[in-house]
Amino acid sequence: MSSTPARRLPRLVLLSLAIVVVGGLSLGAYWFQPWRLITDTTVAETLPGLPEAGADTAPQGPVVLAQGRLITHEHDTAGLVRLIRNSDGTLIVRIQGLETSDGPDLHVLISDAPVLPGTEGWHVFDDGRHVDLGALKGNRGDANYPVPAGVDISGLASVSIWCDRFNVSFGAAAMTPVL
């Protein structure tokens, strides 16, 4: 009879270990979402505020206030970012030709942080003054992100594709005023 408890102990240890491993893998999959590294979402939004076809009087069109090219941080990222004032006075950040990885909890931030190349620039965009313009609509293509009314954009000189889950920039653009 003394052999029965000795046999149960290894089974109990193996069962406990299996539960911990399966639980850890499930939690890791939920947190990191590794399948997003191979998925893509393409967006093809047009620039708002363009005159409609056949309109008798063309309103003042959108004006580009600042622009910059995305550089790579945590993931390969490319595209053109523009800060645009529409004819009705509203502001949007337009990202054109975006190419980056899909990821968990990606957002578009406009920030006062400088754009630094390499790992020095990965974690800075939520440290100072910043405005979250919402979830990234897609990791490929062209999309518009309205700047909330009343936001003072002075001093906000960079745009980041920001992973809120891991507090890291996938890529960012230094915004240069257009004269």
Long-range contacts (C-beta under 8 A, 24 or more apart in sequence): 31-104, 31-165, 32-104, 33-103, 33-104, 36-101, 36-102, 36-103, 36-104, 37-101, 37-102, 37-103, 39-102, 40-102, 40-138, 40-139, 40-140, 41-102, 41-137, 41-138, 41-139, 41-140, 42-138, 42-140, 42-141, 43-98, 43-137, 43-138, 43-140, 43-141, 43-142, 43-143, 44-141, 44-142, 45-137, 45-141, 45-142, 45-143, 45-144, 46-142, 47-84, 47-94, 47-144, 48-86, 48-92, 48-144, 49-84, 49-86, 49-87, 49-88, 59-87, 60-87, 61-87, 62-86, 62-87, 64-178, 65-91, 65-177, 65-178, 66-157, 66-175, 66-176, 66-177, 66-178, 67-173, 67-175, 67-176, 67-178, 68-115, 68-158, 68-159, 68-173, 68-174, 68-175, 68-176, 69-173, 70-95, 70-98, 70-100, 70-159, 70-161, 70-171, 70-172, 70-173, 71-115, 71-117, 71-121, 71-171, 71-172, 71-173, 72-171, 73-119, 73-121, 73-122, 73-160, 73-168, 73-169, 73-170, 73-171, 73-172, 74-122, 74-163, 74-166, 74-168, 74-169, 74-170, 74-171, 75-100, 75-101, 75-103, 75-170, 75-171, 76-100, 76-101, 76-171, 77-101, 77-161, 77-170, 77-171, 78-171, 79-171, 79-173, 80-173, 81-159, 81-173, 81-175, 83-110, 83-147, 83-153, 83-159, 83-175, 90-146, 90-147, 90-149, 91-146, 91-147, 91-151, 91-153, 92-144, 92-145, 92-146, 92-147, 93-133, 93-144, 93-145, 93-147, 93-159, 94-142, 94-143, 94-144, 94-145, 95-142, 95-143, 95-145, 95-159, 96-142, 97-141, 97-142, 98-138, 98-139, 98-140, 98-141, 98-142, 98-143, 98-161, 99-139, 99-140, 100-139, 100-140, 100-161, 100-170, 100-171, 101-139, 101-170, 102-139, 103-139, 103-163, 103-165, 103-170, 104-163, 104-165, 104-166, 105-135, 105-163, 105-164, 105-165, 106-135, 106-136, 106-139, 106-161, 106-162, 106-163, 106-164, 106-170, 107-132, 107-133, 107-134, 107-135, 107-136, 107-161, 107-162, 107-163, 107-164, 108-132, 108-133, 108-134, 108-135, 108-136, 108-145, 108-159, 108-160, 108-161, 108-162, 109-133, 109-159, 109-160, 109-162, 110-147, 110-153, 110-156, 110-158, 110-159, 111-156, 111-157, 111-158, 111-159, 111-160, 112-155, 112-156, 112-157, 112-158, 113-158, 113-160, 114-157, 114-158, 114-174, 115-158, 115-172, 115-173, 115-174, 121-169, 121-172, 122-168, 122-169, 123-167, 123-168, 123-169, 124-169, 125-158, 125-160, 125-162, 125-169, 125-172, 126-162, 126-167, 129-155, 129-156, 130-156, 131-156, 132-162, 136-161
